Amino acid sequence: MDGALPLAGRRALVTGGGTGIGLACAWALTRAGAAVTVLGRREAPLRAAVEAGAARSMLAADIAALPPLPACDLLVHAAGAAESAPFLKTDAALWQRMLSANLLGAAAVMQAVLPGMLTAGEGRIVAIASTAALKGYAYTTAYTAAKHGLLGLVRALAQEVAGRGVTVNAVCPGFTDTAIVADSIARIQAKTRRSEAEARAELTRQNPQGRLVRPEEVAAAALFLCLPGAAAVNGAAIPVAGGEP
């Protein structure tokens, strides 16, 4: 293996790989030498990622209805969605959307790629969760419950495969400078009539560093978990949130 490219010869699948944190993870894995396939619902950003060099190939699909997936040694599951509402206005449809996007989809992808990893006797699974997997946030009961469920999935599966060469971990970013957070800022503005700066401050105050996390910082943690030196890290939840309690 090329010492300068620690993931040379490794095949990686990144879900949600066309934008935001997923795209940053694709770039990080590619630069480390992995052959990356990006998966997502929208073809245009996936194609742009491949054309830019962030990935070698793409697969346009909804994780709720997965086609056969390519064999991979590394899975970074970054697909997800966020919606907010007061608990008493969180209806069954919203619950289902959040559970499907943030928990059930992750389980389906993991079930699809895990058999190949177990046969090979090695593999890495990294789920991009959230600080909402570690604590509660008001007005996000369905999202927070789903992310707690995702972390529970990671921890349980990590124990199940611990002796078979596969590790399963989570990265838990705080509010990150992505389109999802931009949408949250827009919703705060619409509901409260605050300025964009005031709405952004509402989110950045959660971070003791007083800023949004950068997607590249989340990707760096995901990359670490895929490197050979992280073989003993299993069942972990790594916060990338500037020290947010």
C-alpha positions as CSV (number, residue, x, y, z in Angstrom):
1,M,0.0,0.0,0.0
2,D,1.3,3.5,-0.9
3,G,2.2,5.2,2.3
4,A,1.1,8.5,0.9
5,L,-2.3,7.1,0.1
6,P,-3.4,5.1,3.1
7,L,-6.7,4.0,1.4
8,A,-5.2,3.0,-1.9
9,G,-7.0,-0.1,-3.2
10,R,-10.0,0.4,-1.0
11,R,-13.5,0.8,-2.3
12,A,-15.8,3.3,-0.6
13,L,-19.5,4.1,-0.8
14,V,-20.7,7.5,0.4
15,T,-24.4,8.0,0.7
16,G,-25.7,11.5,0.4
17,G,-22.4,12.0,-1.5
18,G,-23.5,14.8,-3.8
19,T,-23.6,17.7,-1.4
20,G,-22.7,18.9,2.0
21,I,-21.0,16.6,4.5
22,G,-21.3,13.6,2.1
23,L,-19.5,15.4,-0.7
24,A,-16.8,16.5,1.8
25,C,-16.4,12.9,2.9
26,A,-16.1,11.7,-0.8
27,W,-13.3,14.2,-1.4
28,A,-11.5,13.2,1.8
29,L,-11.7,9.5,0.9
30,T,-10.7,10.1,-2.7
31,R,-7.7,12.1,-1.7
32,A,-6.6,9.3,0.7
33,G,-6.6,6.9,-2.3
34,A,-10.0,5.2,-2.1
35,A,-12.1,4.5,-5.2
36,V,-15.3,6.3,-4.2
37,T,-18.9,5.7,-5.4
38,V,-21.3,8.5,-4.4
39,L,-25.0,7.6,-3.9
40,G,-27.9,10.0,-3.7
41,R,-31.4,10.8,-4.9
42,R,-30.5,13.6,-7.3
43,E,-28.4,12.8,-10.4
44,A,-27.1,16.3,-11.1
45,P,-25.0,16.8,-8.0
46,L,-23.7,13.2,-8.1
47,R,-22.6,13.7,-11.7
48,A,-20.9,17.0,-10.7
49,A,-19.0,15.3,-7.9
50,V,-17.7,12.7,-10.3
51,E,-16.8,15.3,-12.9
52,A,-14.9,17.3,-10.3
53,G,-12.9,14.3,-9.2
54,A,-14.5,13.8,-5.8
55,A,-15.6,10.3,-6.7
56,R,-14.9,7.7,-9.4
57,S,-18.5,6.6,-9.9
58,M,-22.1,7.5,-9.0
59,L,-25.4,5.8,-8.3
60,A,-28.7,7.7,-8.3
61,A,-31.1,6.0,-6.0
62,D,-33.3,6.6,-3.0
63,I,-32.2,4.7,0.1
64,A,-35.9,4.0,0.8
65,A,-35.8,1.7,-2.3
66,L,-32.3,0.5,-2.7
67,P,-31.0,-1.1,-5.9
68,P,-28.1,-3.6,-5.6
69,L,-25.2,-1.7,-4.2
70,P,-21.6,-2.0,-5.3
71,A,-19.2,-4.0,-3.1
72,C,-17.3,-1.8,-0.7
73,D,-14.7,-1.9,2.0
74,L,-15.7,1.4,3.5
75,L,-19.2,2.9,4.0
76,V,-19.8,6.5,5.0
77,H,-23.5,6.9,5.5
78,A,-24.1,10.7,5.3
79,A,-27.7,10.7,3.8
80,G,-30.3,12.2,6.1
81,A,-32.9,14.9,6.5
82,A,-34.0,17.3,9.1
83,E,-37.4,18.8,9.8
84,S,-38.6,20.7,12.9
85,A,-42.0,21.1,14.5
86,P,-43.4,21.4,18.1
87,F,-44.1,17.9,19.5
88,L,-47.9,18.4,19.5
89,K,-47.7,19.3,15.8
90,T,-45.4,16.4,14.9
91,D,-47.8,14.1,13.0
92,A,-47.4,10.5,11.9
93,A,-46.1,11.5,8.5
94,L,-43.3,13.7,9.9
95,W,-42.4,10.8,12.3
96,Q,-42.2,8.4,9.3
97,R,-40.1,10.8,7.2
98,M,-37.6,11.4,9.9
99,L,-37.3,7.7,10.9
100,S,-37.1,6.6,7.2
101,A,-34.5,9.2,6.3
102,N,-32.3,9.0,9.4
103,L,-32.6,5.5,10.8
104,L,-34.4,3.0,8.6
105,G,-32.4,4.0,5.5
106,A,-29.2,3.7,7.4
107,A,-30.1,0.2,8.5
108,A,-31.0,-0.8,4.9
109,V,-27.7,0.4,3.5
110,M,-25.7,-1.3,6.3
111,Q,-27.5,-4.6,5.7
112,A,-26.8,-4.3,2.0
113,V,-23.0,-3.9,2.4
114,L,-22.2,-5.8,5.6
115,P,-22.3,-9.3,4.1
116,G,-19.4,-8.5,1.7
117,M,-17.4,-7.0,4.5
118,L,-17.9,-10.0,6.7
119,T,-16.9,-12.3,3.9
120,A,-13.8,-10.3,3.4
121,G,-13.1,-10.2,7.1
122,E,-12.7,-6.5,7.2
123,G,-14.6,-3.3,6.7
124,R,-15.5,0.1,8.1
125,I,-18.9,1.6,8.6
126,V,-19.2,5.3,9.6
127,A,-22.6,6.9,10.2
128,I,-22.9,10.6,10.1
129,A,-25.2,11.2,13.0
130,S,-25.6,14.5,14.8
131,T,-25.2,16.1,18.3
132,A,-29.0,15.4,18.3
133,A,-27.9,11.7,18.8
134,L,-26.3,12.8,22.1
135,K,-28.7,15.3,23.5
136,G,-32.1,16.8,23.0
137,Y,-33.1,19.9,21.0
138,A,-36.5,21.5,21.4
139,Y,-38.9,21.3,18.4
140,T,-37.0,18.4,16.8
141,T,-38.5,15.4,18.6
142,A,-38.8,13.2,15.5
143,Y,-35.4,14.1,14.2
144,T,-33.7,13.8,17.5
145,A,-35.4,10.4,18.2
146,A,-34.3,9.1,14.8
147,K,-30.7,10.2,15.4
148,H,-30.7,8.6,18.8
149,G,-31.9,5.5,17.1
150,L,-29.1,5.7,14.6
151,L,-26.5,5.9,17.3
152,G,-28.2,2.9,19.0
153,L,-27.9,1.0,15.8
154,V,-24.2,1.9,15.5
155,R,-23.4,0.8,19.1
156,A,-25.3,-2.4,18.9
157,L,-24.0,-3.4,15.5
158,A,-20.5,-2.6,16.6
159,Q,-20.7,-5.2,19.3
160,E,-22.2,-7.7,17.0
161,V,-19.4,-7.5,14.4
162,A,-16.5,-6.6,16.8
163,G,-14.7,-10.0,16.4
164,R,-15.1,-10.2,12.6
165,G,-12.8,-7.4,11.4
166,V,-15.5,-4.8,10.9
167,T,-15.8,-1.6,12.9
168,V,-19.0,0.6,13.2
169,N,-18.8,4.2,14.4
170,A,-20.6,7.4,14.3
171,V,-19.5,11.0,13.8
172,C,-21.8,13.5,15.5
173,P,-21.5,17.0,14.0
174,G,-23.1,20.1,15.5
175,F,-24.7,22.7,13.3
176,T,-22.7,22.5,10.1
177,D,-22.5,24.9,7.2
178,T,-24.6,22.9,4.7
179,A,-27.8,23.4,2.7
180,I,-29.8,21.7,5.5
181,V,-28.7,24.4,8.0
182,A,-29.3,27.1,5.4
183,D,-32.9,25.8,5.2
184,S,-33.1,25.9,9.0
185,I,-31.9,29.5,9.0
186,A,-34.6,30.4,6.4
187,R,-37.3,28.7,8.5
188,I,-36.2,30.7,11.6
189,Q,-36.4,33.9,9.6
190,A,-39.8,33.1,8.3
191,K,-41.3,32.1,11.6
192,T,-39.6,34.8,13.8
193,R,-39.0,37.6,11.3
194,R,-35.4,37.8,12.5
195,S,-32.6,38.8,10.1
196,E,-30.4,36.2,8.5
197,A,-27.6,37.2,10.9
198,E,-29.9,36.8,13.9
199,A,-31.2,33.5,12.7
200,R,-27.6,32.2,12.2
201,A,-26.6,33.5,15.6
202,E,-29.4,31.3,17.1
203,L,-27.7,28.3,15.7
204,T,-24.0,29.2,16.3
205,R,-24.7,30.0,19.9
206,Q,-24.9,26.3,20.5
207,N,-21.2,26.0,19.6
208,P,-18.7,27.4,22.2
209,Q,-16.5,28.4,19.3
210,G,-19.3,30.6,18.1
211,R,-19.4,29.3,14.5
212,L,-20.9,26.7,12.3
213,V,-18.8,23.5,11.8
214,R,-17.3,23.1,8.3
215,P,-18.2,20.0,6.3
216,E,-14.4,19.3,5.8
217,E,-14.0,19.1,9.6
218,V,-16.7,16.4,9.8
219,A,-15.1,14.6,6.8
220,A,-11.8,14.6,8.6
221,A,-13.3,12.6,11.5
222,A,-15.0,10.2,9.1
223,L,-11.7,9.7,7.3
224,F,-9.9,9.0,10.5
225,L,-12.3,6.2,11.3
226,C,-11.6,4.6,7.9
227,L,-7.8,4.7,8.3
228,P,-5.8,1.6,9.2
229,G,-4.8,3.2,12.5
230,A,-8.4,3.4,13.7
231,A,-8.9,-0.4,13.8
232,A,-9.5,-0.4,17.5
233,V,-12.1,2.3,17.5
234,N,-15.5,0.6,17.5
235,G,-18.9,1.7,18.7
236,A,-17.7,5.3,19.2
237,A,-19.6,8.5,18.8
238,I,-17.2,11.3,17.9
239,P,-18.6,14.8,18.4
240,V,-17.5,17.5,15.9
241,A,-19.1,20.4,17.5
242,G,-16.6,22.9,18.9
243,G,-17.0,21.6,22.5
244,E,-20.8,21.8,22.6
245,P,-21.9,20.1,25.8
